[in-house]
Amino acid sequence: MNMIDCGKFYRSLRDCGIGFFAGVPDSLLKHFCAYLSDHAPADEHVIAANEGGAVGLAAGHYLATGNPAMVYLQNSGQGNAMNPLLSLCDPAVYGIPMLLLVGWRGEPENPDEPQHVTQGRVMKDVFEAMEVPYEVLSQENDLASAQVERLLDLAVQKSRPVALVVKSGTFSEYKPKNTHTPLGNLSREEAIGMVAGSLPSNAVVVSTTGHISRELYAYREMHGEGHGQDFMAVGGMGHASQIALGIALAQPERPVFCFDGDGAVLMHMGGMALVGQSGCGNLRHIVFNNGVHGSVGGQPTVAASVSLVDVANACGYRSVWLAEDRPGVEQAVSDLNISVGPGFLEVRVSAQARHDLGRPDTTPRGNKIALMDFLHGSKLY
Ligand SMILES: Cc1ncc(C[n+]2csc(CCOP(=O)(O)OP(=O)(O)O)c2C)c(N)n1
């Protein structure tokens, strides 16, 4: 089967006038993202906090240079990008050309996880409704270059965003040269086990999108605990703390924990201000910071050099800790359970994750029912 060479594709984008790249990483685009990280100059490539922000960066680049930018994203981020695309970049408003490169999770011919199924089925219709011209990227290098040229001409001519949709297996492998410096020695799975193992029996956990939920799931399986206390936010990346806040406000006697990731917390960082100001004594927000988007290929986040604990303090969290090793986590966890909330703990961990990490074999609907049973002790739905 043919595959696109990342280097050739990058060069055809440059040849067609793309001067800047911004995006949120996706597993289907991980080889191209790695190539970009290694080859695009630092001031011409930004790994954005969320897909809407990436569209903003592309708009700014165009305003300053007159050159269109590329925005890359997983189709899960189509909603985040939609608002600035329609209300800012659309020809009826400012008319800003850019090329979107969209990883197609949930492609109907390719069975995928529940959170990708509907998004994958409706993605093209959504682009059609948004009047964004799109093509599915060819897996032949020359045809792909021709598509880039054609779509970018259209973007410039019509002063509008256009999109290339990428199927699974389109890019050939690229091995990244730049390696990531680990933020801590402790593996995240170990840290998750230490925190999960210390929770009061009536606590609920809302865990974020990607590996963190899968590691929590694995911990519960290993300890034969069932999954009824956990809500795995398999979609809605960046919103786990708000789900936890919704539960904490409705059940003030219930200890509520959010297990978050650095990429996710950055994606909608305003959520921290809301949690900090909520006054929810029963809420604890724990960010396992590995400094990367580990679930989709290990592309760096800026959280390695942002002090999340300073942000938490500034947002008004009542108790705040930073842990960087096993004794630090042990201490923080015992303080956490007796402290005044809302509490915040940043655990700096290594970026490694198990290759044989399983995926939940419960369905999200089954998970919801078990959690609601746990929260109410009787059926509400
Ligand atoms: C809106 C949205 N954009 C992108 C993705 C793809 N995605 C899934 S997990 C993930 C990385 C999350 O990073 P982080 O929170 O740091 O956790 P880690 O992957 O390191 O476990 C991304 C980008 C998504 N699910 N939703």
The ligand as an SDF file (V2000), in Angstrom:
LIG
                    3D

 26 27  0  0  0  0  0  0  0  0999 V2000
  -10.4650   18.1730   21.2440 C   0  0  0  0  0  0  0  0  0  0  0  0
   -9.4550   17.0850   21.1050 C   0  0  0  0  0  0  0  0  0  0  0  0
   -8.3010   17.3450   20.4830 N   0  0  0  0  0  0  0  0  0  0  0  0
   -7.3590   16.3720   20.3530 C   0  0  0  0  0  0  0  0  0  0  0  0
   -7.5920   15.1170   20.8310 C   0  0  0  0  0  0  0  0  0  0  0  0
   -6.5590   13.9920   20.6560 C   0  0  0  0  0  0  0  0  0  0  0  0
   -5.9460   13.6750   21.9290 N   0  0  0  0  0  0  0  0  0  0  0  0
   -6.3340   12.6320   22.7060 C   0  0  0  0  0  0  0  0  0  0  0  0
   -5.4310   12.4510   24.0760 S   0  0  0  0  0  0  0  0  0  0  0  0
   -4.4460   13.7580   23.6410 C   0  0  0  0  0  0  0  0  0  0  0  0
   -3.2590   14.1500   24.4690 C   0  0  0  0  0  0  0  0  0  0  0  0
   -3.5930   14.4840   25.8800 C   0  0  0  0  0  0  0  0  0  0  0  0
   -2.4190   14.9550   26.4850 O   0  0  0  0  0  0  0  0  0  0  0  0
   -2.2530   14.9500   28.0580 P   0  0  0  0  0  0  0  0  0  0  0  0
   -3.4790   15.5180   28.6750 O   0  0  0  0  0  0  0  0  0  0  0  0
   -0.9720   15.6210   28.3700 O   0  0  0  0  0  0  0  0  0  0  0  0
   -2.2060   13.4300   28.4880 O   0  0  0  0  0  0  0  0  0  0  0  0
   -1.2200   12.2640   27.9530 P   0  0  0  0  0  0  0  0  0  0  0  0
   -1.6160   12.0270   26.5360 O   0  0  0  0  0  0  0  0  0  0  0  0
    0.1860   12.7360   28.1090 O   0  0  0  0  0  0  0  0  0  0  0  0
   -1.5740   11.0900   28.7780 O   0  0  0  0  0  0  0  0  0  0  0  0
   -4.8640   14.3380   22.4450 C   0  0  0  0  0  0  0  0  0  0  0  0
   -4.2220   15.5130   21.8030 C   0  0  0  0  0  0  0  0  0  0  0  0
   -8.8390   14.8930   21.4590 C   0  0  0  0  0  0  0  0  0  0  0  0
   -9.1790   13.6980   21.9720 N   0  0  0  0  0  0  0  0  0  0  0  0
   -9.7370   15.8780   21.5740 N   0  0  0  0  0  0  0  0  0  0  0  0
  1  2  1  0
  2  3  1  0
  2 26  2  0
  3  4  2  0
  4  5  1  0
  5  6  1  0
  5 24  2  0
  6  7  1  0
  7  8  2  0
  7 22  1  0
  8  9  1  0
  9 10  1  0
 10 11  1  0
 10 22  2  0
 11 12  1  0
 12 13  1  0
 13 14  1  0
 14 15  2  0
 14 16  1  0
 14 17  1  0
 17 18  1  0
 18 19  2  0
 18 20  1  0
 18 21  1  0
 22 23  1  0
 24 25  1  0
 24 26  1  0
M  CHG  1   7   1
M  END
$$$$
